[in-house]
Every structure is written in C-alpha cells, then in structure tokens.
Amino acid sequence: MRALLLLLTVCLPLSLSAAERLRVVTSFSILADMTRAVGGTHIELTNMVGPDSDAHTYETTPDDARAVRKAQLIVENGLGFEPWLDRLLKSSESPALVIQASHGVIPRSLEEDGHAIPDPHAWNNLANADLYIGNIARALATLDPANAADYQRNAAAYLVQAHALLAEAKRMLGSLPADRRSLVTSHDAFGYLGQAYGLALLAPQGLSTEREASAADVAALIRQIREQHIRAVFVENIKDPRLMRQIAEESGAKIGGTLHSDALAAEGPASTYLGLYRDNVETLYRALAGH
Ligand SMILES: [Zn+2]
C-alpha cells in the first residue's frame, strides 16, 4: 500500500490532492454554482437536484444518501425548501456541518390554507447574494481554515459581479411604467424579485409546485388577467409549459418567455446563478416593456 501511495504521489500529484479536498454536498443547482464559485479547486462538490429540475417534488436517491454520509459540509437553502433533505439528514446521521445558505434573509411569508408559510425563493432577489455567498464562504473557511483567504477572495470577486448586475437590474426593471408591472408565472417563485422591483406577480400554483392548481383557480386567474390587462405570462424552466400556454391563450395575454425559477439551465447563459439572474431580468424587461 505504501509503495502504491508513493507511486501515486510521484505520478499523479493532482489526483492525490483531489482526495484531500473538502467534500461538500449542495441541495440544488443554484447553490451548487454559488458554492463552486467560492470553493473553487479546494472542494469536491456533489449536487442533488440538477439543472431544469424541480426541487419541490424531488425524491432522494441511494447516491444522495451515500454523498450525505461522506460529506463534511452540506449546504441547503432552508426556509422549508428541502423537506426531503431534512428527512434524509435525520435518517442518515451525517456527521457533516449543515448550513442554510439563506440564513439572515428576512423571509417573506405567505398565507396558505390558513397558515403563514415562509417563502423559500430568496435567491430570486439578487440583493440576498451577499448573505448566501457570505454564509457559504464562512462555512468553508471554518472547515478548511488553511484556504480561508482563497474563499474570502473568491467570495469578494463574486459579489463585485453580483453588485454590478444588481445595479443593472434596478435600472432596467425600475424604468418600467406603472401599468406594465404585472405578470403571471406558473408558481409563486418570484415574490422576492417582485418585492425588490415593485412588480405584481400572480401564479396558478402557490409557493410549492407539489399541489396542482384547481380548475377554479385557473378560471379565476384568467378573469383577473383580463380585468387587470396583464400583458405577459411566463413559463418556467422547471415546469411543463402547457398550463401557462392555455392561460395565455384563454386570457389574451402573451407568453413573455421562459424564466428560470428554482434551477439553473443545463446549458447557455442561464447555466450559472448570475447568468440566470441576468437572463430572468432581461426576459421580464423585454416582455413587459414591449421591446
Ligand atoms: Zn419554487
């Protein structure tokens, strides 16, 4: 064994150092991208819910359970977004440090079935990137103090880009006239974005995609779109677009494009979190401004 290790050290220094990297698990693609940006080459990352996939209805796999058992750090969104991960953590008795990337966010809360439920989609306001990136960088530095300076530097560089994009988003969406600030998405994923830019959002489904919209809900929404002259209906990358097409057709609103709500795109400009945010802002602006 010693001879083999020696041989590996001589021939494959890269793969040996790879074995020493911090083992990190993220719950969904947006957190995977943020964590990769901060952790760089110092971490070995396993992500659970992939691009274009719906984390609300995710079912964990045996691979997830294995990754959680081996992990040193687990990054989840929190605010009730990943009940399946909380169940998995309970049953697997993982020794990992578990952090909620949204820690510190002032949650929006919505009334559903008579209960106040926190809105988990806090990443959809880019102003919260400071909290998300800060929480991730702190956790990485705590577990791997030798590379703390790198994590700090990566986080700072990332936030410089985020702040520039934030200013651009404010300029674009802030310029929309008052009568062009209402829109419909398939589920209630953009409340934080709406709050940040003064947009009014409607959706046939609530905070989670678990429960399908009823025929009565859809009919009421179509009436509301007509009465309020709402111009645009958006499909989401994690959802079948048919219901939104039907709503657009019956209400006379146009399809404004595809928004990336709860997952990155598998490829293209929205395959990183900052790219996703830019793409969403541009899609909203184009459809609402009528360009
Ligand atoms: Zn969602």
py3Dmol code that shows the C-alpha trace and the ligand (Angstrom):
import py3Dmol

protein = """\
ATOM      1  CA  MET A   1       0.000   0.000   0.000  1.00  0.00           C
ATOM      2  CA  ARG A   2       2.804   2.355   0.940  1.00  0.00           C
ATOM      3  CA  ALA A   3       4.555   1.618  -2.351  1.00  0.00           C
ATOM      4  CA  LEU A   4       1.344   2.289  -4.235  1.00  0.00           C
ATOM      5  CA  LEU A   5       0.819   5.587  -2.459  1.00  0.00           C
ATOM      6  CA  LEU A   6       4.381   6.601  -3.180  1.00  0.00           C
ATOM      7  CA  LEU A   7       3.868   5.727  -6.821  1.00  0.00           C
ATOM      8  CA  LEU A   8       0.668   7.794  -6.909  1.00  0.00           C
ATOM      9  CA  THR A   9       2.438  10.737  -5.312  1.00  0.00           C
ATOM     10  CA  VAL A  10       5.098  10.604  -7.972  1.00  0.00           C
ATOM     11  CA  CYS A  11       2.838  10.021 -10.967  1.00  0.00           C
ATOM     12  CA  LEU A  12      -0.491  11.631 -10.029  1.00  0.00           C
ATOM     13  CA  PRO A  13       0.006  14.519  -7.659  1.00  0.00           C
ATOM     14  CA  LEU A  14      -3.250  16.072  -8.846  1.00  0.00           C
ATOM     15  CA  SER A  15      -5.455  13.092  -8.063  1.00  0.00           C
ATOM     16  CA  LEU A  16      -3.887  12.709  -4.649  1.00  0.00           C
ATOM     17  CA  SER A  17      -4.554  16.324  -3.746  1.00  0.00           C
ATOM     18  CA  ALA A  18      -8.089  15.862  -5.095  1.00  0.00           C
ATOM     19  CA  ALA A  19      -8.629  13.235  -2.400  1.00  0.00           C
ATOM     20  CA  GLU A  20      -7.850  15.844   0.254  1.00  0.00           C
ATOM     21  CA  ARG A  21     -10.423  18.337  -0.959  1.00  0.00           C
ATOM     22  CA  LEU A  22     -13.308  19.266   1.294  1.00  0.00           C
ATOM     23  CA  ARG A  23     -16.354  17.112   0.489  1.00  0.00           C
ATOM     24  CA  VAL A  24     -19.369  19.389   0.029  1.00  0.00           C
ATOM     25  CA  VAL A  25     -22.962  18.492  -0.868  1.00  0.00           C
ATOM     26  CA  THR A  26     -25.459  21.078  -2.148  1.00  0.00           C
ATOM     27  CA  SER A  27     -29.199  20.532  -2.397  1.00  0.00           C
ATOM     28  CA  PHE A  28     -29.906  22.168  -5.783  1.00  0.00           C
ATOM     29  CA  SER A  29     -28.199  23.648  -8.843  1.00  0.00           C
ATOM     30  CA  ILE A  30     -28.218  27.330  -7.822  1.00  0.00           C
ATOM     31  CA  LEU A  31     -26.426  26.590  -4.543  1.00  0.00           C
ATOM     32  CA  ALA A  32     -24.040  24.272  -6.406  1.00  0.00           C
ATOM     33  CA  ASP A  33     -22.992  27.146  -8.668  1.00  0.00           C
ATOM     34  CA  MET A  34     -22.524  29.606  -5.780  1.00  0.00           C
ATOM     35  CA  THR A  35     -20.586  27.035  -3.737  1.00  0.00           C
ATOM     36  CA  ARG A  36     -18.368  26.134  -6.681  1.00  0.00           C
ATOM     37  CA  ALA A  37     -17.644  29.833  -7.265  1.00  0.00           C
ATOM     38  CA  VAL A  38     -16.481  30.281  -3.658  1.00  0.00           C
ATOM     39  CA  GLY A  39     -14.870  26.860  -3.112  1.00  0.00           C
ATOM     40  CA  GLY A  40     -13.021  26.717  -6.432  1.00  0.00           C
ATOM     41  CA  THR A  41     -10.499  23.891  -6.634  1.00  0.00           C
ATOM     42  CA  HIS A  42     -10.405  23.314  -2.885  1.00  0.00           C
ATOM     43  CA  ILE A  43     -13.708  21.435  -2.746  1.00  0.00           C
ATOM     44  CA  GLU A  44     -15.186  18.270  -4.186  1.00  0.00           C
ATOM     45  CA  LEU A  45     -18.822  19.062  -4.865  1.00  0.00           C
ATOM     46  CA  THR A  46     -21.818  16.756  -5.166  1.00  0.00           C
ATOM     47  CA  ASN A  47     -25.152  18.339  -6.058  1.00  0.00           C
ATOM     48  CA  MET A  48     -28.559  16.717  -5.650  1.00  0.00           C
ATOM     49  CA  VAL A  49     -31.299  18.403  -7.730  1.00  0.00           C
ATOM     50  CA  GLY A  50     -29.821  19.195 -11.131  1.00  0.00           C
ATOM     51  CA  PRO A  51     -30.471  21.917 -13.743  1.00  0.00           C
ATOM     52  CA  ASP A  52     -34.016  22.408 -15.070  1.00  0.00           C
ATOM     53  CA  SER A  53     -35.336  20.151 -12.277  1.00  0.00           C
ATOM     54  CA  ASP A  54     -37.973  20.836  -9.650  1.00  0.00           C
ATOM     55  CA  ALA A  55     -36.598  20.706  -6.092  1.00  0.00           C
ATOM     56  CA  HIS A  56     -40.093  20.929  -4.536  1.00  0.00           C
ATOM     57  CA  THR A  57     -41.053  17.465  -5.726  1.00  0.00           C
ATOM     58  CA  TYR A  58     -37.594  15.848  -5.553  1.00  0.00           C
ATOM     59  CA  GLU A  59     -37.160  12.299  -4.275  1.00  0.00           C
ATOM     60  CA  THR A  60     -33.760  11.397  -2.862  1.00  0.00           C
ATOM     61  CA  THR A  61     -31.722   8.520  -4.284  1.00  0.00           C
ATOM     62  CA  PRO A  62     -29.302   5.988  -2.729  1.00  0.00           C
ATOM     63  CA  ASP A  63     -26.472   8.082  -4.266  1.00  0.00           C
ATOM     64  CA  ASP A  64     -27.706  11.126  -2.327  1.00  0.00           C
ATOM     65  CA  ALA A  65     -27.687   9.130   0.910  1.00  0.00           C
ATOM     66  CA  ARG A  66     -24.111   7.999   0.233  1.00  0.00           C
ATOM     67  CA  ALA A  67     -22.982  11.552  -0.577  1.00  0.00           C
ATOM     68  CA  VAL A  68     -24.580  12.896   2.612  1.00  0.00           C
ATOM     69  CA  ARG A  69     -22.880  10.213   4.746  1.00  0.00           C
ATOM     70  CA  LYS A  70     -19.455  11.089   3.281  1.00  0.00           C
ATOM     71  CA  ALA A  71     -19.930  14.885   3.283  1.00  0.00           C
ATOM     72  CA  GLN A  72     -18.083  17.311   5.547  1.00  0.00           C
ATOM     73  CA  LEU A  73     -20.351  20.229   4.629  1.00  0.00           C
ATOM     74  CA  ILE A  74     -23.960  20.224   3.435  1.00  0.00           C
ATOM     75  CA  VAL A  75     -25.376  23.449   2.005  1.00  0.00           C
ATOM     76  CA  GLU A  76     -29.147  23.734   1.829  1.00  0.00           C
ATOM     77  CA  ASN A  77     -31.335  26.751   1.060  1.00  0.00           C
ATOM     78  CA  GLY A  78     -33.510  26.456   4.168  1.00  0.00           C
ATOM     79  CA  LEU A  79     -36.826  28.302   4.712  1.00  0.00           C
ATOM     80  CA  GLY A  80     -38.585  24.957   4.168  1.00  0.00           C
ATOM     81  CA  PHE A  81     -37.361  24.496   0.590  1.00  0.00           C
ATOM     82  CA  GLU A  82     -35.877  20.990   1.058  1.00  0.00           C
ATOM     83  CA  PRO A  83     -38.027  18.916   3.456  1.00  0.00           C
ATOM     84  CA  TRP A  84     -36.694  15.784   1.705  1.00  0.00           C
ATOM     85  CA  LEU A  85     -33.113  16.698   2.643  1.00  0.00           C
ATOM     86  CA  ASP A  86     -34.056  17.321   6.266  1.00  0.00           C
ATOM     87  CA  ARG A  87     -35.629  13.834   6.333  1.00  0.00           C
ATOM     88  CA  LEU A  88     -32.533  12.310   4.724  1.00  0.00           C
ATOM     89  CA  LEU A  89     -30.226  14.034   7.234  1.00  0.00           C
ATOM     90  CA  LYS A  90     -32.287  12.699  10.115  1.00  0.00           C
ATOM     91  CA  SER A  91     -32.180   9.119   8.840  1.00  0.00           C
ATOM     92  CA  SER A  92     -28.519   9.108   7.738  1.00  0.00           C
ATOM     93  CA  GLU A  93     -26.985  10.628  10.902  1.00  0.00           C
ATOM     94  CA  SER A  94     -24.479  12.504   8.753  1.00  0.00           C
ATOM     95  CA  PRO A  95     -21.539  13.961  10.708  1.00  0.00           C
ATOM     96  CA  ALA A  96     -21.388  16.940   8.299  1.00  0.00           C
ATOM     97  CA  LEU A  97     -21.823  20.581   9.206  1.00  0.00           C
ATOM     98  CA  VAL A  98     -25.213  21.579   7.750  1.00  0.00           C
ATOM     99  CA  ILE A  99     -25.765  25.229   6.846  1.00  0.00           C
ATOM    100  CA  GLN A 100     -28.703  27.153   5.452  1.00  0.00           C
ATOM    101  CA  ALA A 101     -27.441  29.461   2.722  1.00  0.00           C
ATOM    102  CA  SER A 102     -30.451  31.763   3.238  1.00  0.00           C
ATOM    103  CA  HIS A 103     -29.565  32.337   6.918  1.00  0.00           C
ATOM    104  CA  GLY A 104     -30.131  36.020   7.746  1.00  0.00           C
ATOM    105  CA  VAL A 105     -32.695  36.663   4.999  1.00  0.00           C
ATOM    106  CA  ILE A 106     -35.822  38.419   6.215  1.00  0.00           C
ATOM    107  CA  PRO A 107     -38.364  35.956   4.844  1.00  0.00           C
ATOM    108  CA  ARG A 108     -41.490  36.983   3.009  1.00  0.00           C
ATOM    109  CA  SER A 109     -44.332  34.956   4.338  1.00  0.00           C
ATOM    110  CA  LEU A 110     -47.494  33.876   2.590  1.00  0.00           C
ATOM    111  CA  GLU A 111     -50.819  32.664   3.841  1.00  0.00           C
ATOM    112  CA  GLU A 112     -51.595  29.165   2.533  1.00  0.00           C
ATOM    113  CA  ASP A 113     -54.505  27.124   3.947  1.00  0.00           C
ATOM    114  CA  GLY A 114     -54.727  29.466   6.932  1.00  0.00           C
ATOM    115  CA  HIS A 115     -51.029  29.076   7.855  1.00  0.00           C
ATOM    116  CA  ALA A 116     -48.245  31.605   7.377  1.00  0.00           C
ATOM    117  CA  ILE A 117     -45.554  29.859   5.322  1.00  0.00           C
ATOM    118  CA  PRO A 118     -42.083  31.342   4.693  1.00  0.00           C
ATOM    119  CA  ASP A 119     -41.272  31.887   1.027  1.00  0.00           C
ATOM    120  CA  PRO A 120     -38.091  29.873   0.351  1.00  0.00           C
ATOM    121  CA  HIS A 121     -37.206  31.507  -3.025  1.00  0.00           C
ATOM    122  CA  ALA A 122     -34.904  34.145  -1.502  1.00  0.00           C
ATOM    123  CA  TRP A 123     -32.226  33.693  -4.233  1.00  0.00           C
ATOM    124  CA  ASN A 124     -34.620  35.368  -6.666  1.00  0.00           C
ATOM    125  CA  ASN A 125     -33.644  38.714  -5.155  1.00  0.00           C
ATOM    126  CA  LEU A 126     -30.000  39.194  -6.101  1.00  0.00           C
ATOM    127  CA  ALA A 127     -29.553  41.522  -3.110  1.00  0.00           C
ATOM    128  CA  ASN A 128     -29.622  38.344  -0.997  1.00  0.00           C
ATOM    129  CA  ALA A 129     -26.470  37.039  -2.743  1.00  0.00           C
ATOM    130  CA  ASP A 130     -24.389  38.802  -0.069  1.00  0.00           C
ATOM    131  CA  LEU A 131     -25.994  36.605   2.575  1.00  0.00           C
ATOM    132  CA  TYR A 132     -25.864  33.395   0.541  1.00  0.00           C
ATOM    133  CA  ILE A 133     -22.231  33.838  -0.540  1.00  0.00           C
ATOM    134  CA  GLY A 134     -21.182  35.071   2.916  1.00  0.00           C
ATOM    135  CA  ASN A 135     -22.734  32.045   4.650  1.00  0.00           C
ATOM    136  CA  ILE A 136     -21.102  29.622   2.210  1.00  0.00           C
ATOM    137  CA  ALA A 137     -17.674  31.311   2.453  1.00  0.00           C
ATOM    138  CA  ARG A 138     -17.793  31.334   6.271  1.00  0.00           C
ATOM    139  CA  ALA A 139     -18.673  27.629   6.438  1.00  0.00           C
ATOM    140  CA  LEU A 140     -15.878  26.675   4.009  1.00  0.00           C
ATOM    141  CA  ALA A 141     -13.350  28.775   5.955  1.00  0.00           C
ATOM    142  CA  THR A 142     -14.420  27.221   9.271  1.00  0.00           C
ATOM    143  CA  LEU A 143     -13.929  23.670   7.989  1.00  0.00           C
ATOM    144  CA  ASP A 144     -10.814  24.427   5.932  1.00  0.00           C
ATOM    145  CA  PRO A 145      -9.004  27.357   7.614  1.00  0.00           C
ATOM    146  CA  ALA A 146      -5.846  26.742   5.570  1.00  0.00           C
ATOM    147  CA  ASN A 147      -7.683  28.015   2.466  1.00  0.00           C
ATOM    148  CA  ALA A 148      -9.780  30.683   4.205  1.00  0.00           C
ATOM    149  CA  ALA A 149      -8.074  33.531   2.343  1.00  0.00           C
ATOM    150  CA  ASP A 150      -8.945  31.946  -1.021  1.00  0.00           C
ATOM    151  CA  TYR A 151     -12.598  31.507  -0.037  1.00  0.00           C
ATOM    152  CA  GLN A 152     -12.705  35.123   1.100  1.00  0.00           C
ATOM    153  CA  ARG A 153     -11.143  36.340  -2.136  1.00  0.00           C
ATOM    154  CA  ASN A 154     -13.442  34.212  -4.343  1.00  0.00           C
ATOM    155  CA  ALA A 155     -16.496  35.439  -2.426  1.00  0.00           C
ATOM    156  CA  ALA A 156     -15.456  39.082  -2.747  1.00  0.00           C
ATOM    157  CA  ALA A 157     -14.825  38.734  -6.503  1.00  0.00           C
ATOM    158  CA  TYR A 158     -18.206  37.072  -6.958  1.00  0.00           C
ATOM    159  CA  LEU A 159     -20.011  39.831  -5.063  1.00  0.00           C
ATOM    160  CA  VAL A 160     -18.357  42.546  -7.179  1.00  0.00           C
ATOM    161  CA  GLN A 161     -20.025  40.939 -10.216  1.00  0.00           C
ATOM    162  CA  ALA A 162     -23.305  40.492  -8.336  1.00  0.00           C
ATOM    163  CA  HIS A 163     -23.417  44.148  -7.280  1.00  0.00           C
ATOM    164  CA  ALA A 164     -22.779  45.354 -10.846  1.00  0.00           C
ATOM    165  CA  LEU A 165     -25.612  43.149 -12.101  1.00  0.00           C
ATOM    166  CA  LEU A 166     -27.859  44.341  -9.282  1.00  0.00           C
ATOM    167  CA  ALA A 167     -27.403  47.945 -10.392  1.00  0.00           C
ATOM    168  CA  GLU A 168     -28.218  46.971 -13.977  1.00  0.00           C
ATOM    169  CA  ALA A 169     -31.340  45.060 -12.921  1.00  0.00           C
ATOM    170  CA  LYS A 170     -32.554  48.043 -10.889  1.00  0.00           C
ATOM    171  CA  ARG A 171     -32.039  50.353 -13.826  1.00  0.00           C
ATOM    172  CA  MET A 172     -33.907  48.092 -16.267  1.00  0.00           C
ATOM    173  CA  LEU A 173     -36.851  46.957 -14.146  1.00  0.00           C
ATOM    174  CA  GLY A 174     -37.016  50.311 -12.362  1.00  0.00           C
ATOM    175  CA  SER A 175     -37.699  52.017 -15.704  1.00  0.00           C
ATOM    176  CA  LEU A 176     -40.914  50.062 -16.408  1.00  0.00           C
ATOM    177  CA  PRO A 177     -44.030  52.267 -16.383  1.00  0.00           C
ATOM    178  CA  ALA A 178     -46.626  51.659 -13.653  1.00  0.00           C
ATOM    179  CA  ASP A 179     -49.105  49.961 -15.998  1.00  0.00           C
ATOM    180  CA  ARG A 180     -46.537  47.382 -17.138  1.00  0.00           C
ATOM    181  CA  ARG A 181     -45.586  45.902 -13.816  1.00  0.00           C
ATOM    182  CA  SER A 182     -47.920  42.895 -13.548  1.00  0.00           C
ATOM    183  CA  LEU A 183     -47.167  39.399 -14.730  1.00  0.00           C
ATOM    184  CA  VAL A 184     -48.024  35.746 -14.237  1.00  0.00           C
ATOM    185  CA  THR A 185     -45.614  32.866 -13.567  1.00  0.00           C
ATOM    186  CA  SER A 186     -46.531  29.204 -13.061  1.00  0.00           C
ATOM    187  CA  HIS A 187     -45.755  29.026  -9.350  1.00  0.00           C
ATOM    188  CA  ASP A 188     -45.097  31.648  -6.695  1.00  0.00           C
ATOM    189  CA  ALA A 189     -41.300  31.690  -7.074  1.00  0.00           C
ATOM    190  CA  PHE A 190     -40.601  35.369  -7.761  1.00  0.00           C
ATOM    191  CA  GLY A 191     -42.075  37.125  -4.731  1.00  0.00           C
ATOM    192  CA  TYR A 192     -38.654  38.396  -3.572  1.00  0.00           C
ATOM    193  CA  LEU A 193     -37.906  39.715  -7.052  1.00  0.00           C
ATOM    194  CA  GLY A 194     -41.315  41.379  -7.248  1.00  0.00           C
ATOM    195  CA  GLN A 195     -40.774  42.976  -3.850  1.00  0.00           C
ATOM    196  CA  ALA A 196     -37.339  44.289  -4.892  1.00  0.00           C
ATOM    197  CA  TYR A 197     -38.506  45.941  -8.128  1.00  0.00           C
ATOM    198  CA  GLY A 198     -42.160  46.742  -7.448  1.00  0.00           C
ATOM    199  CA  LEU A 199     -43.648  44.089  -9.734  1.00  0.00           C
ATOM    200  CA  ALA A 200     -47.027  42.471  -9.052  1.00  0.00           C
ATOM    201  CA  LEU A 201     -46.942  38.715  -9.537  1.00  0.00           C
ATOM    202  CA  LEU A 202     -49.720  36.200  -9.902  1.00  0.00           C
ATOM    203  CA  ALA A 203     -49.461  32.418 -10.255  1.00  0.00           C
ATOM    204  CA  PRO A 204     -51.862  29.484 -10.580  1.00  0.00           C
ATOM    205  CA  GLN A 205     -49.709  27.471  -8.141  1.00  0.00           C
ATOM    206  CA  GLY A 206     -48.501  28.547  -4.700  1.00  0.00           C
ATOM    207  CA  LEU A 207     -45.069  28.570  -3.060  1.00  0.00           C
ATOM    208  CA  SER A 208     -44.565  24.885  -3.789  1.00  0.00           C
ATOM    209  CA  THR A 209     -45.261  23.028  -7.021  1.00  0.00           C
ATOM    210  CA  GLU A 210     -46.467  19.983  -5.097  1.00  0.00           C
ATOM    211  CA  ARG A 211     -50.156  20.748  -5.426  1.00  0.00           C
ATOM    212  CA  GLU A 212     -51.641  21.256  -8.884  1.00  0.00           C
ATOM    213  CA  ALA A 213     -53.797  24.326  -9.492  1.00  0.00           C
ATOM    214  CA  SER A 214     -57.547  23.634  -9.464  1.00  0.00           C
ATOM    215  CA  ALA A 215     -59.761  24.412 -12.472  1.00  0.00           C
ATOM    216  CA  ALA A 216     -61.473  27.106 -10.367  1.00  0.00           C
ATOM    217  CA  ASP A 217     -58.106  28.730  -9.515  1.00  0.00           C
ATOM    218  CA  VAL A 218     -57.150  28.777 -13.200  1.00  0.00           C
ATOM    219  CA  ALA A 219     -60.504  30.246 -14.252  1.00  0.00           C
ATOM    220  CA  ALA A 220     -60.218  32.969 -11.588  1.00  0.00           C
ATOM    221  CA  LEU A 221     -56.696  33.782 -12.720  1.00  0.00           C
ATOM    222  CA  ILE A 222     -57.783  34.085 -16.368  1.00  0.00           C
ATOM    223  CA  ARG A 223     -60.548  36.509 -15.313  1.00  0.00           C
ATOM    224  CA  GLN A 224     -58.047  38.541 -13.315  1.00  0.00           C
ATOM    225  CA  ILE A 225     -55.591  38.738 -16.236  1.00  0.00           C
ATOM    226  CA  ARG A 226     -58.379  40.064 -18.477  1.00  0.00           C
ATOM    227  CA  GLU A 227     -59.720  42.546 -15.921  1.00  0.00           C
ATOM    228  CA  GLN A 228     -56.298  43.919 -14.996  1.00  0.00           C
ATOM    229  CA  HIS A 229     -54.997  43.898 -18.592  1.00  0.00           C
ATOM    230  CA  ILE A 230     -51.932  41.898 -17.552  1.00  0.00           C
ATOM    231  CA  ARG A 231     -49.707  41.693 -20.593  1.00  0.00           C
ATOM    232  CA  ALA A 232     -47.449  38.727 -20.085  1.00  0.00           C
ATOM    233  CA  VAL A 233     -47.489  35.165 -18.822  1.00  0.00           C
ATOM    234  CA  PHE A 234     -44.158  33.384 -18.310  1.00  0.00           C
ATOM    235  CA  VAL A 235     -43.339  29.692 -18.426  1.00  0.00           C
ATOM    236  CA  GLU A 236     -40.710  28.257 -16.069  1.00  0.00           C
ATOM    237  CA  ASN A 237     -37.774  26.002 -16.883  1.00  0.00           C
ATOM    238  CA  ILE A 238     -38.752  23.512 -14.172  1.00  0.00           C
ATOM    239  CA  LYS A 239     -42.391  23.194 -15.261  1.00  0.00           C
ATOM    240  CA  ASP A 240     -44.395  21.738 -18.124  1.00  0.00           C
ATOM    241  CA  PRO A 241     -45.431  24.852 -20.140  1.00  0.00           C
ATOM    242  CA  ARG A 242     -48.876  23.602 -21.200  1.00  0.00           C
ATOM    243  CA  LEU A 243     -50.929  25.171 -18.402  1.00  0.00           C
ATOM    244  CA  MET A 244     -49.310  28.577 -18.959  1.00  0.00           C
ATOM    245  CA  ARG A 245     -49.917  28.345 -22.711  1.00  0.00           C
ATOM    246  CA  GLN A 246     -53.572  27.572 -22.037  1.00  0.00           C
ATOM    247  CA  ILE A 247     -53.822  30.500 -19.616  1.00  0.00           C
ATOM    248  CA  ALA A 248     -52.195  32.842 -22.158  1.00  0.00           C
ATOM    249  CA  GLU A 249     -54.481  31.661 -24.932  1.00  0.00           C
ATOM    250  CA  GLU A 250     -57.693  31.985 -22.913  1.00  0.00           C
ATOM    251  CA  SER A 251     -56.822  35.315 -21.311  1.00  0.00           C
ATOM    252  CA  GLY A 252     -55.350  37.023 -24.372  1.00  0.00           C
ATOM    253  CA  ALA A 253     -52.007  37.679 -22.616  1.00  0.00           C
ATOM    254  CA  LYS A 254     -48.830  36.840 -24.490  1.00  0.00           C
ATOM    255  CA  ILE A 255     -46.168  34.337 -23.486  1.00  0.00           C
ATOM    256  CA  GLY A 256     -43.311  36.539 -22.310  1.00  0.00           C
ATOM    257  CA  GLY A 257     -40.661  33.821 -22.427  1.00  0.00           C
ATOM    258  CA  THR A 258     -39.075  31.316 -20.046  1.00  0.00           C
ATOM    259  CA  LEU A 259     -38.000  32.310 -16.545  1.00  0.00           C
ATOM    260  CA  HIS A 260     -35.544  30.193 -14.557  1.00  0.00           C
ATOM    261  CA  SER A 261     -37.213  29.954 -11.198  1.00  0.00           C
ATOM    262  CA  ASP A 262     -35.797  27.204  -8.995  1.00  0.00           C
ATOM    263  CA  ALA A 263     -32.967  25.749 -11.108  1.00  0.00           C
ATOM    264  CA  LEU A 264     -30.188  26.730 -13.483  1.00  0.00           C
ATOM    265  CA  ALA A 265     -30.436  25.885 -17.173  1.00  0.00           C
ATOM    266  CA  ALA A 266     -28.440  22.831 -18.247  1.00  0.00           C
ATOM    267  CA  GLU A 267     -26.530  24.992 -20.729  1.00  0.00           C
ATOM    268  CA  GLY A 268     -26.426  28.505 -22.165  1.00  0.00           C
ATOM    269  CA  PRO A 269     -26.465  31.908 -20.445  1.00  0.00           C
ATOM    270  CA  ALA A 270     -28.665  30.795 -17.519  1.00  0.00           C
ATOM    271  CA  SER A 271     -26.373  27.918 -16.543  1.00  0.00           C
ATOM    272  CA  THR A 272     -24.806  29.982 -13.735  1.00  0.00           C
ATOM    273  CA  TYR A 273     -26.654  31.872 -10.998  1.00  0.00           C
ATOM    274  CA  LEU A 274     -25.534  35.323 -12.165  1.00  0.00           C
ATOM    275  CA  GLY A 275     -26.293  34.349 -15.768  1.00  0.00           C
ATOM    276  CA  LEU A 276     -29.718  33.101 -14.679  1.00  0.00           C
ATOM    277  CA  TYR A 277     -30.464  36.370 -12.892  1.00  0.00           C
ATOM    278  CA  ARG A 278     -29.445  38.451 -15.887  1.00  0.00           C
ATOM    279  CA  ASP A 279     -31.480  36.236 -18.204  1.00  0.00           C
ATOM    280  CA  ASN A 280     -34.584  36.500 -15.986  1.00  0.00           C
ATOM    281  CA  VAL A 281     -34.299  40.304 -15.720  1.00  0.00           C
ATOM    282  CA  GLU A 282     -33.812  40.683 -19.473  1.00  0.00           C
ATOM    283  CA  THR A 283     -36.701  38.311 -20.264  1.00  0.00           C
ATOM    284  CA  LEU A 284     -39.006  40.224 -17.897  1.00  0.00           C
ATOM    285  CA  TYR A 285     -37.903  43.592 -19.232  1.00  0.00           C
ATOM    286  CA  ARG A 286     -38.300  42.651 -22.899  1.00  0.00           C
ATOM    287  CA  ALA A 287     -41.786  41.221 -22.404  1.00  0.00           C
ATOM    288  CA  LEU A 288     -43.103  43.927 -20.066  1.00  0.00           C
ATOM    289  CA  ALA A 289     -41.561  46.941 -21.817  1.00  0.00           C
ATOM    290  CA  GLY A 290     -42.800  45.585 -25.125  1.00  0.00           C
ATOM    291  CA  HIS A 291     -39.464  45.699 -26.921  1.00  0.00           C
TER     292      HIS A 291
END
"""
ligand_1 = """\
1
ZN
Zn -40.335 27.043 -6.214
"""
view = py3Dmol.view(width=600, height=400)
view.addModel(protein, "pdb")
view.setStyle({"model": 0}, {"cartoon": {"style": "trace"}})
view.addModel(ligand_1, "xyz")
view.setStyle({"model": 1}, {"stick": {}})
view.zoomTo()
view.show()
